[in-house]
Amino acid sequence: MKIIYAKEVRVYLWELIEMLYFKEYFGFKDLARKYVIELVTDIAATIHIRQKHKAPPYFSRYGNDLYYITFPKNKHTTWYFFFTHHPADNIYYIRYITNNHVAGHLLK
């Protein structure tokens, strides 16, 4: 199994570290970095066994035949990873990441 992140997703993850720190969700930048690393590590370890859902049409701007998985990180935040899966090569291509605070209303 191989997981590839779109360039925009990689940039978003780096920016997420800064945002979590500067918005004071974490008191130390190292803790924000640890949170993002754990998120990515946990997804890499479980993407192939999590229940996947067909992405609503709204998200087609990020690619065709998109699926998403949910990843509850704590009692307030659930992350959504949108991806295409290429089963012949067993590649997951992560195209977009968001959470319930931003896009929860678009997913049922």
N, CA, C and O atoms as a Tinker XYZ file with bonds, in Angstrom:
   432  protein
     1  N      0.849000   -1.184000    0.000000    73     2
     2  CA     0.000000    0.000000    0.000000    64     1     3
     3  C      0.893000    1.245000    0.000000    63     2     4     5
     4  O      1.907000    1.320000    0.694000    81     3
     5  N      0.469000    2.210000   -0.807000    73     3     6
     6  CA     1.212000    3.464000   -0.879000    64     5     7
     7  C      0.220000    4.613000   -0.743000    63     6     8     9
     8  O     -0.873000    4.569000   -1.309000    81     7
     9  N      0.608000    5.641000    0.011000    73     7    10
    10  CA    -0.222000    6.823000    0.183000    64     9    11
    11  C      0.547000    8.012000   -0.372000    63    10    12    13
    12  O      1.697000    8.256000   -0.005000    81    11
    13  N     -0.109000    8.743000   -1.259000    73    11    14
    14  CA     0.488000    9.931000   -1.863000    64    13    15
    15  C     -0.399000   11.120000   -1.513000    63    14    16    17
    16  O     -1.623000   11.041000   -1.617000    81    15
    17  N      0.214000   12.205000   -1.104000    73    15    18
    18  CA    -0.515000   13.422000   -0.762000    64    17    19
    19  C     -0.325000   14.453000   -1.867000    63    18    20    21
    20  O      0.798000   14.715000   -2.298000    81    19
    21  N     -1.429000   15.034000   -2.321000    73    19    22
    22  CA    -1.349000   16.122000   -3.292000    64    21    23
    23  C     -0.530000   17.257000   -2.686000    63    22    24    25
    24  O     -0.504000   17.433000   -1.467000    81    23
    25  N      0.129000   18.018000   -3.536000    73    23    26
    26  CA     0.961000   19.127000   -3.067000    64    25    27
    27  C      0.168000   20.078000   -2.174000    63    26    28    29
    28  O      0.676000   20.532000   -1.149000    81    27
    29  N     -1.070000   20.381000   -2.556000    73    27    30
    30  CA    -1.908000   21.297000   -1.766000    64    29    31
    31  C     -2.191000   20.734000   -0.377000    63    30    32    33
    32  O     -2.297000   21.485000    0.594000    81    31
    33  N     -2.311000   19.432000   -0.287000    73    31    34
    34  CA    -2.553000   18.787000    1.012000    64    33    35
    35  C     -1.305000   18.879000    1.882000    63    34    36    37
    36  O     -1.397000   19.160000    3.077000    81    35
    37  N     -0.150000   18.645000    1.291000    73    35    38
    38  CA     1.097000   18.754000    2.059000    64    37    39
    39  C      1.278000   20.171000    2.586000    63    38    40    41
    40  O      1.669000   20.365000    3.737000    81    39
    41  N      0.994000   21.154000    1.748000    73    39    42
    42  CA     1.092000   22.551000    2.183000    64    41    43
    43  C      0.097000   22.822000    3.311000    63    42    44    45
    44  O      0.441000   23.458000    4.307000    81    43
    45  N     -1.125000   22.342000    3.153000    73    43    46
    46  CA    -2.149000   22.537000    4.179000    64    45    47
    47  C     -1.712000   21.957000    5.523000    63    46    48    49
    48  O     -1.918000   22.582000    6.563000    81    47
    49  N     -1.113000   20.775000    5.508000    73    47    50
    50  CA    -0.695000   20.144000    6.763000    64    49    51
    51  C      0.378000   20.970000    7.476000    63    50    52    53
    52  O      0.356000   21.087000    8.701000    81    51
    53  N      1.319000   21.547000    6.712000    73    51    54
    54  CA     2.325000   22.423000    7.320000    64    53    55
    55  C      1.675000   23.681000    7.868000    63    54    56    57
    56  O      2.019000   24.139000    8.958000    81    55
    57  N      0.735000   24.240000    7.116000    73    55    58
    58  CA     0.035000   25.437000    7.583000    64    57    59
    59  C     -0.843000   25.136000    8.795000    63    58    60    61
    60  O     -1.047000   25.995000    9.653000    81    59
    61  N     -1.358000   23.919000    8.857000    73    59    62
    62  CA    -2.185000   23.518000   10.001000    64    61    63
    63  C     -1.390000   23.580000   11.300000    63    62    64    65
    64  O     -1.921000   23.988000   12.333000    81    63
    65  N     -0.148000   23.186000   11.254000    73    63    66
    66  CA     0.699000   23.266000   12.446000    64    65    67
    67  C      0.758000   24.709000   12.944000    63    66    68    69
    68  O      0.568000   24.978000   14.130000    81    67
    69  N      1.022000   25.625000   12.024000    73    67    70
    70  CA     1.100000   27.041000   12.400000    64    69    71
    71  C     -0.233000   27.554000   12.932000    63    70    72    73
    72  O     -0.274000   28.257000   13.942000    81    71
    73  N     -1.321000   27.202000   12.252000    73    71    74
    74  CA    -2.634000   27.675000   12.658000    64    73    75
    75  C     -3.004000   27.166000   14.051000    63    74    76    77
    76  O     -3.508000   27.926000   14.877000    81    75
    77  N     -2.758000   25.899000   14.307000    73    75    78
    78  CA    -3.092000   25.327000   15.617000    64    77    79
    79  C     -2.316000   26.018000   16.737000    63    78    80    81
    80  O     -2.831000   26.211000   17.839000    81    79
    81  N     -1.098000   26.376000   16.441000    73    79    82
    82  CA    -0.280000   27.065000   17.438000    64    81    83
    83  C     -0.716000   28.518000   17.606000    63    82    84    85
    84  O     -0.941000   28.967000   18.729000    81    83
    85  N     -0.836000   29.253000   16.510000    73    83    86
    86  CA    -1.139000   30.684000   16.611000    64    85    87
    87  C     -2.567000   30.972000   17.062000    63    86    88    89
    88  O     -2.835000   32.035000   17.621000    81    87
    89  N     -3.483000   30.039000   16.828000    73    87    90
    90  CA    -4.847000   30.215000   17.334000    64    89    91
    91  C     -4.986000   29.662000   18.757000    63    90    92    93
    92  O     -6.076000   29.620000   19.327000    81    91
    93  N     -3.842000   29.241000   19.306000    73    91    94
    94  CA    -3.725000   28.792000   20.692000    64    93    95
    95  C     -4.537000   27.546000   21.023000    63    94    96    97
    96  O     -5.013000   27.382000   22.146000    81    95
    97  N     -4.691000   26.654000   20.014000    73    95    98
    98  CA    -5.243000   25.342000   20.313000    64    97    99
    99  C     -4.205000   24.514000   21.061000    63    98   100   101
   100  O     -4.543000   23.617000   21.834000    81    99
   101  N     -2.934000   24.833000   20.816000    73    99   102
   102  CA    -1.818000   24.208000   21.505000    64   101   103
   103  C     -0.897000   25.310000   22.004000    63   102   104   105
   104  O     -0.649000   26.292000   21.305000    81   103
   105  N     -0.399000   25.138000   23.209000    73   103   106
   106  CA     0.454000   26.156000   23.806000    64   105   107
   107  C      1.879000   26.136000   23.289000    63   106   108   109
   108  O      2.610000   27.116000   23.436000    81   107
   109  N      2.278000   25.029000   22.687000    73   107   110
   110  CA     3.633000   24.899000   22.161000    64   109   111
   111  C      3.564000   24.398000   20.722000    63   110   112   113
   112  O      2.743000   23.541000   20.393000    81   111
   113  N      4.417000   24.930000   19.882000    73   111   114
   114  CA     4.435000   24.538000   18.474000    64   113   115
   115  C      4.748000   23.052000   18.319000    63   114   116   117
   116  O      4.221000   22.398000   17.419000    81   115
   117  N      5.596000   22.520000   19.185000    73   115   118
   118  CA     5.924000   21.091000   19.114000    64   117   119
   119  C      4.690000   20.219000   19.331000    63   118   120   121
   120  O      4.579000   19.149000   18.734000    81   119
   121  N      3.761000   20.664000   20.180000    73   119   122
   122  CA     2.532000   19.900000   20.406000    64   121   123
   123  C      1.621000   19.955000   19.179000    63   122   124   125
   124  O      0.974000   18.963000   18.843000    81   123
   125  N      1.570000   21.099000   18.516000    73   123   126
   126  CA     0.794000   21.214000   17.281000    64   125   127
   127  C      1.394000   20.312000   16.204000    63   126   128   129
   128  O      0.664000   19.637000   15.477000    81   127
   129  N      2.698000   20.302000   16.106000    73   127   130
   130  CA     3.389000   19.443000   15.135000    64   129   131
   131  C      3.103000   17.972000   15.443000    63   130   132   133
   132  O      2.841000   17.183000   14.535000    81   131
   133  N      3.154000   17.612000   16.707000    73   131   134
   134  CA     2.886000   16.228000   17.117000    64   133   135
   135  C      1.461000   15.827000   16.737000    63   134   136   137
   136  O      1.240000   14.713000   16.262000    81   135
   137  N      0.497000   16.719000   16.941000    73   135   138
   138  CA    -0.906000   16.451000   16.597000    64   137   139
   139  C     -1.042000   16.135000   15.111000    63   138   140   141
   140  O     -1.698000   15.160000   14.744000    81   139
   141  N     -0.432000   16.943000   14.258000    73   139   142
   142  CA    -0.524000   16.740000   12.806000    64   141   143
   143  C      0.204000   15.462000   12.399000    63   142   144   145
   144  O     -0.299000   14.708000   11.566000    81   143
   145  N      1.351000   15.214000   12.958000    73   143   146
   146  CA     2.091000   13.988000   12.637000    64   145   147
   147  C      1.291000   12.760000   13.055000    63   146   148   149
   148  O      1.233000   11.784000   12.308000    81   147
   149  N      0.679000   12.790000   14.224000    73   147   150
   150  CA    -0.143000   11.665000   14.675000    64   149   151
   151  C     -1.346000   11.468000   13.766000    63   150   152   153
   152  O     -1.724000   10.333000   13.475000    81   151
   153  N     -1.943000   12.550000   13.319000    73   151   154
   154  CA    -3.077000   12.465000   12.403000    64   153   155
   155  C     -2.671000   11.750000   11.115000    63   154   156   157
   156  O     -3.348000   10.821000   10.674000    81   155
   157  N     -1.586000   12.179000   10.528000    73   155   158
   158  CA    -1.106000   11.585000    9.278000    64   157   159
   159  C     -0.675000   10.128000    9.499000    63   158   160   161
   160  O     -0.958000    9.266000    8.667000    81   159
   161  N     -0.007000    9.859000   10.593000    73   159   162
   162  CA     0.449000    8.499000   10.898000    64   161   163
   163  C     -0.729000    7.564000   11.100000    63   162   164   165
   164  O     -0.734000    6.445000   10.587000    81   163
   165  N     -1.726000    8.018000   11.845000    73   163   166
   166  CA    -2.906000    7.183000   12.093000    64   165   167
   167  C     -3.675000    6.902000   10.814000    63   166   168   169
   168  O     -4.157000    5.788000   10.609000    81   167
   169  N     -3.793000    7.891000    9.964000    73   167   170
   170  CA    -4.476000    7.679000    8.688000    64   169   171
   171  C     -3.702000    6.669000    7.841000    63   170   172   173
   172  O     -4.297000    5.766000    7.253000    81   171
   173  N     -2.400000    6.818000    7.781000    73   171   174
   174  CA    -1.582000    5.891000    6.990000    64   173   175
   175  C     -1.740000    4.452000    7.480000    63   174   176   177
   176  O     -1.713000    3.513000    6.684000    81   175
   177  N     -1.902000    4.287000    8.773000    73   175   178
   178  CA    -2.021000    2.950000    9.347000    64   177   179
   179  C     -3.411000    2.339000    9.180000    63   178   180   181
   180  O     -3.570000    1.121000    9.260000    81   179
   181  N     -4.426000    3.192000    8.946000    73   179   182
   182  CA    -5.788000    2.662000    8.957000    64   181   183
   183  C     -6.629000    2.970000    7.723000    63   182   184   185
   184  O     -7.772000    2.520000    7.646000    81   183
   185  N     -6.111000    3.713000    6.764000    73   183   186
   186  CA    -6.929000    4.120000    5.617000    64   185   187
   187  C     -7.516000    2.911000    4.889000    63   186   188   189
   188  O     -8.637000    2.975000    4.385000    81   187
   189  N     -6.777000    1.828000    4.833000    73   187   190
   190  CA    -7.230000    0.651000    4.088000    64   189   191
   191  C     -8.314000   -0.150000    4.817000    63   190   192   193
   192  O     -8.969000   -0.993000    4.203000    81   191
   193  N     -8.512000    0.098000    6.109000    73   191   194
   194  CA    -9.522000   -0.662000    6.852000    64   193   195
   195  C    -10.709000    0.189000    7.314000    63   194   196   197
   196  O    -11.697000   -0.349000    7.814000    81   195
   197  N    -10.620000    1.480000    7.154000    73   195   198
   198  CA   -11.724000    2.355000    7.558000    64   197   199
   199  C    -12.853000    2.295000    6.532000    63   198   200   201
   200  O    -12.635000    2.061000    5.343000    81   199
   201  N    -14.065000    2.514000    7.035000    73   199   202
   202  CA   -15.235000    2.590000    6.152000    64   201   203
   203  C    -15.108000    3.811000    5.264000    63   202   204   205
   204  O    -15.004000    4.935000    5.755000    81   203
   205  N    -15.118000    3.595000    3.963000    73   203   206
   206  CA   -15.029000    4.729000    3.042000    64   205   207
   207  C    -16.428000    5.074000    2.548000    63   206   208   209
   208  O    -17.305000    4.216000    2.443000    81   207
   209  N    -16.609000    6.365000    2.246000    73   207   210
   210  CA   -17.885000    6.886000    1.780000    64   209   211
   211  C    -17.652000    7.619000    0.465000    63   210   212   213
   212  O    -16.620000    8.259000    0.262000    81   211
   213  N    -18.635000    7.511000   -0.419000    73   211   214
   214  CA   -18.561000    8.256000   -1.680000    64   213   215
   215  C    -18.696000    9.736000   -1.359000    63   214   216   217
   216  O    -19.615000   10.132000   -0.643000    81   215
   217  N    -17.789000   10.559000   -1.880000    73   215   218
   218  CA   -17.814000   11.998000   -1.616000    64   217   219
   219  C    -19.003000   12.638000   -2.329000    63   218   220   221
   220  O    -19.306000   12.288000   -3.470000    81   219
   221  N    -19.677000   13.577000   -1.658000    73   219   222
   222  CA   -20.767000   14.305000   -2.310000    64   221   223
   223  C    -20.253000   15.107000   -3.517000    63   222   224   225
   224  O    -19.067000   15.430000   -3.588000    81   223
   225  N    -21.136000   15.421000   -4.453000    73   223   226
   226  CA   -20.728000   16.155000   -5.671000    64   225   227
   227  C    -19.987000   17.460000   -5.391000    63   226   228   229
   228  O    -19.142000   17.869000   -6.188000    81   227
   229  N    -20.289000   18.122000   -4.270000    73   227   230
   230  CA   -19.613000   19.372000   -3.932000    64   229   231
   231  C    -18.095000   19.224000   -3.980000    63   230   232   233
   232  O    -17.395000   20.164000   -4.357000    81   231
   233  N    -17.587000   18.068000   -3.606000    73   231   234
   234  CA   -16.150000   17.856000   -3.497000    64   233   235
   235  C    -15.502000   17.393000   -4.805000    63   234   236   237
   236  O    -14.304000   17.111000   -4.833000    81   235
   237  N    -16.277000   17.312000   -5.881000    73   235   238
   238  CA   -15.713000   16.865000   -7.165000    64   237   239
   239  C    -14.656000   17.840000   -7.686000    63   238   240   241
   240  O    -13.885000   17.495000   -8.581000    81   239
   241  N    -14.617000   19.044000   -7.135000    73   239   242
   242  CA   -13.575000   19.994000   -7.539000    64   241   243
   243  C    -12.175000   19.486000   -7.191000    63   242   244   245
   244  O    -11.179000   19.990000   -7.709000    81   243
   245  N    -12.108000   18.480000   -6.306000    73   243   246
   246  CA   -10.812000   17.934000   -5.900000    64   245   247
   247  C    -10.453000   16.657000   -6.657000    63   246   248   249
   248  O     -9.381000   16.089000   -6.446000    81   247
   249  N    -11.340000   16.210000   -7.529000    73   247   250
   250  CA   -11.047000   15.031000   -8.326000    64   249   251
   251  C    -12.275000   14.199000   -8.591000    63   250   252   253
   252  O    -13.319000   14.386000   -7.966000    81   251
   253  N    -12.139000   13.279000   -9.523000    73   251   254
   254  CA   -13.227000   12.368000   -9.870000    64   253   255
   255  C    -13.152000   11.109000   -9.016000    63   254   256   257
   256  O    -12.089000   10.728000   -8.525000    81   255
   257  N    -14.298000   10.481000   -8.855000    73   255   258
   258  CA   -14.376000    9.213000   -8.111000    64   257   259
   259  C    -13.760000    9.323000   -6.718000    63   258   260   261
   260  O    -13.014000    8.444000   -6.285000    81   259
   261  N    -14.080000   10.405000   -6.030000    73   259   262
   262  CA   -13.533000   10.629000   -4.689000    64   261   263
   263  C    -14.310000    9.873000   -3.633000    63   262   264   265
   264  O    -15.529000    9.721000   -3.706000    81   263
   265  N    -13.568000    9.411000   -2.659000    73   263   266
   266  CA   -14.125000    8.825000   -1.443000    64   265   267
   267  C    -13.563000    9.616000   -0.272000    63   266   268   269
   268  O    -12.608000   10.379000   -0.415000    81   267
   269  N    -14.171000    9.419000    0.873000    73   267   270
   270  CA   -13.602000   10.025000    2.070000    64   269   271
   271  C    -13.754000    9.084000    3.252000    63   270   272   273
   272  O    -14.637000    8.227000    3.282000    81   271
   273  N    -12.887000    9.265000    4.206000    73   271   274
   274  CA   -12.980000    8.557000    5.476000    64   273   275
   275  C    -13.058000    9.602000    6.578000    63   274   276   277
   276  O    -12.571000   10.723000    6.433000    81   275
   277  N    -13.674000    9.213000    7.667000    73   275   278
   278  CA   -13.755000   10.104000    8.820000    64   277   279
   279  C    -12.744000    9.645000    9.850000    63   278   280   281
   280  O    -12.467000    8.456000   10.006000    81   279
   281  N    -12.211000   10.617000   10.535000    73   279   282
   282  CA   -11.229000   10.317000   11.571000    64   281   283
   283  C    -11.481000   11.235000   12.762000    63   282   284   285
   284  O    -10.990000   12.363000   12.791000    81   283
   285  N    -12.256000   10.753000   13.760000    73   283   286
   286  CA   -12.482000   11.575000   14.948000    64   285   287
   287  C    -11.191000   11.674000   15.763000    63   286   288   289
   288  O    -10.666000   10.667000   16.237000    81   287
   289  N    -10.699000   12.875000   15.916000    73   287   290
   290  CA    -9.435000   13.086000   16.630000    64   289   291
   291  C     -9.672000   13.352000   18.110000    63   290   292   293
   292  O     -8.877000   12.942000   18.955000    81   291
   293  N    -10.764000   14.037000   18.421000    73   291   294
   294  CA   -11.146000   14.250000   19.820000    64   293   295
   295  C    -12.650000   14.492000   19.844000    63   294   296   297
   296  O    -13.308000   14.359000   18.813000    81   295
   297  N    -13.202000   14.842000   20.989000    73   295   298
   298  CA   -14.661000   14.946000   21.085000    64   297   299
   299  C    -15.221000   16.152000   20.331000    63   298   300   301
   300  O    -16.434000   16.249000   20.145000    81   299
   301  N    -14.369000   17.059000   19.899000    73   299   302
   302  CA   -14.823000   18.256000   19.184000    64   301   303
   303  C    -14.501000   18.252000   17.696000    63   302   304   305
   304  O    -15.152000   18.955000   16.923000    81   303
   305  N    -13.510000   17.473000   17.284000    73   303   306
   306  CA   -13.027000   17.567000   15.908000    64   305   307
   307  C    -12.967000   16.207000   15.226000    63   306   308   309
   308  O    -12.371000   15.259000   15.737000    81   307
   309  N    -13.594000   16.141000   14.072000    73   307   310
   310  CA   -13.491000   14.986000   13.188000    64   309   311
   311  C    -12.873000   15.470000   11.884000    63   310   312   313
   312  O    -13.314000   16.458000   11.298000    81   311
   313  N    -11.856000   14.763000   11.447000    73   311   314
   314  CA   -11.176000   15.095000   10.200000    64   313   315
   315  C    -11.732000   14.227000    9.084000    63   314   316   317
   316  O    -12.132000   13.085000    9.307000    81   315
   317  N    -11.752000   14.787000    7.879000    73   315   318
   318  CA   -12.205000   14.083000    6.687000    64   317   319
   319  C    -11.064000   14.092000    5.680000    63   318   320   321
   320  O    -10.556000   15.147000    5.302000    81   319
   321  N    -10.679000   12.912000    5.259000    73   319   322
   322  CA    -9.635000   12.754000    4.248000    64   321   323
   323  C    -10.290000   12.282000    2.957000    63   322   324   325
   324  O    -10.905000   11.216000    2.919000    81   323
   325  N    -10.155000   13.081000    1.899000    73   323   326
   326  CA   -10.733000   12.762000    0.594000    64   325   327
   327  C     -9.635000   12.200000   -0.299000    63   326   328   329
   328  O     -8.526000   12.732000   -0.355000    81   327
   329  N     -9.962000   11.121000   -0.992000    73   327   330
   330  CA    -8.924000   10.426000   -1.752000    64   329   331
   331  C     -9.516000    9.670000   -2.925000    63   330   332   333
   332  O    -10.717000    9.407000   -2.986000    81   331
   333  N     -8.643000    9.333000   -3.846000    73   331   334
   334  CA    -8.953000    8.352000   -4.873000    64   333   335
   335  C     -8.108000    7.128000   -4.566000    63   334   336   337
   336  O     -6.980000    7.226000   -4.082000    81   335
   337  N     -8.685000    5.979000   -4.859000    73   335   338
   338  CA    -7.977000    4.723000   -4.600000    64   337   339
   339  C     -7.758000    4.022000   -5.930000    63   338   340   341
   340  O     -8.683000    3.867000   -6.727000    81   339
   341  N     -6.545000    3.611000   -6.151000    73   339   342
   342  CA    -6.190000    2.872000   -7.361000    64   341   343
   343  C     -5.855000    1.443000   -6.929000    63   342   344   345
   344  O     -4.701000    1.137000   -6.632000    81   343
   345  N     -6.875000    0.562000   -6.894000    73   343   346
   346  CA    -6.678000   -0.773000   -6.320000    64   345   347
   347  C     -5.642000   -1.629000   -7.043000    63   346   348   349
   348  O     -4.976000   -2.452000   -6.414000    81   347
   349  N     -5.498000   -1.448000   -8.349000    73   347   350
   350  CA    -4.524000   -2.267000   -9.078000    64   349   351
   351  C     -3.114000   -2.078000   -8.530000    63   350   352   353
   352  O     -2.325000   -3.021000   -8.462000    81   351
   353  N     -2.812000   -0.835000   -8.140000    73   351   354
   354  CA    -1.494000   -0.519000   -7.582000    64   353   355
   355  C     -1.537000   -0.347000   -6.073000    63   354   356   357
   356  O     -0.507000   -0.141000   -5.430000    81   355
   357  N     -2.749000   -0.434000   -5.507000    73   355   358
   358  CA    -2.993000   -0.211000   -4.081000    64   357   359
   359  C     -2.431000    1.137000   -3.625000    63   358   360   361
   360  O     -1.717000    1.232000   -2.627000    81   359
   361  N     -2.779000    2.174000   -4.391000    73   359   362
   362  CA    -2.341000    3.539000   -4.089000    64   361   363
   363  C     -3.541000    4.366000   -3.651000    63   362   364   365
   364  O     -4.596000    4.353000   -4.284000    81   363
   365  N     -3.352000    5.073000   -2.568000    73   363   366
   366  CA    -4.332000    6.043000   -2.086000    64   365   367
   367  C     -3.745000    7.425000   -2.340000    63   366   368   369
   368  O     -2.650000    7.748000   -1.881000    81   367
   369  N     -4.494000    8.230000   -3.078000    73   367   370
   370  CA    -4.031000    9.576000   -3.407000    64   369   371
   371  C     -4.905000   10.558000   -2.633000    63   370   372   373
   372  O     -6.064000   10.778000   -2.985000    81   371
   373  N     -4.340000   11.148000   -1.575000    73   371   374
   374  CA    -5.075000   12.080000   -0.726000    64   373   375
   375  C     -5.141000   13.417000   -1.452000    63   374   376   377
   376  O     -4.108000   14.021000   -1.741000    81   375
   377  N     -6.354000   13.881000   -1.748000    73   375   378
   378  CA    -6.543000   15.084000   -2.548000    64   377   379
   379  C     -7.012000   16.292000   -1.743000    63   378   380   381
   380  O     -6.839000   17.435000   -2.167000    81   379
   381  N     -7.607000   16.032000   -0.578000    73   379   382
   382  CA    -8.153000   17.144000    0.203000    64   381   383
   383  C     -8.353000   16.674000    1.632000    63   382   384   385
   384  O     -8.696000   15.518000    1.876000    81   383
   385  N     -8.135000   17.587000    2.576000    73   383   386
   386  CA    -8.380000   17.324000    3.996000    64   385   387
   387  C     -9.163000   18.496000    4.558000    63   386   388   389
   388  O     -8.867000   19.657000    4.275000    81   387
   389  N    -10.159000   18.175000    5.354000    73   387   390
   390  CA   -10.910000   19.208000    6.053000    64   389   391
   391  C    -11.417000   18.617000    7.363000    63   390   392   393
   392  O    -11.128000   17.466000    7.692000    81   391
   393  N    -12.169000   19.413000    8.099000    73   391   394
   394  CA   -12.729000   18.896000    9.344000    64   393   395
   395  C    -14.183000   19.328000    9.499000    63   394   396   397
   396  O    -14.714000   20.064000    8.668000    81   395
   397  N    -14.815000   18.864000   10.567000    73   395   398
   398  CA   -16.233000   19.147000   10.789000    64   397   399
   399  C    -16.498000   20.628000   11.021000    63   398   400   401
   400  O    -17.608000   21.094000   10.763000    81   399
   401  N    -15.519000   21.376000   11.497000    73   399   402
   402  CA   -15.712000   22.802000   11.731000    64   401   403
   403  C    -15.840000   23.573000   10.409000    63   402   404   405
   404  O    -16.492000   24.615000   10.349000    81   403
   405  N    -15.214000   23.048000    9.360000    73   403   406
   406  CA   -15.213000   23.717000    8.059000    64   405   407
   407  C    -16.283000   23.133000    7.138000    63   406   408   409
   408  O    -17.033000   23.880000    6.511000    81   407
   409  N    -16.359000   21.815000    7.054000    73   407   410
   410  CA   -17.211000   21.193000    6.042000    64   409   411
   411  C    -18.185000   20.169000    6.592000    63   410   412   413
   412  O    -18.812000   19.443000    5.821000    81   411
   413  N    -18.324000   20.096000    7.885000    73   411   414
   414  CA   -19.221000   19.116000    8.476000    64   413   415
   415  C    -20.634000   19.210000    7.955000    63   414   416   417
   416  O    -21.309000   18.192000    7.802000    81   415
   417  N    -21.093000   20.417000    7.679000    73   415   418
   418  CA   -22.464000   20.620000    7.183000    64   417   419
   419  C    -22.661000   20.097000    5.765000    63   418   420   421
   420  O    -23.798000   19.935000    5.322000    81   419
   421  N    -21.581000   19.832000    5.055000    73   419   422
   422  CA   -21.657000   19.320000    3.685000    64   421   423
   423  C    -21.664000   17.799000    3.633000    63   422   424   425
   424  O    -21.901000   17.213000    2.577000    81   423
   425  N    -21.407000   17.165000    4.758000    73   423   426
   426  CA   -21.338000   15.698000    4.827000    64   425   427
   427  C    -22.386000   15.192000    5.812000    63   426   428   429
   428  O    -22.507000   15.700000    6.926000    81   427
   429  N    -23.109000   14.224000    5.401000    73   427   430
   430  CA   -24.149000   13.651000    6.284000    64   429   431
   431  C    -23.802000   12.228000    6.598000    63   430   432
   432  O    -24.538000   11.558000    7.322000    81   431
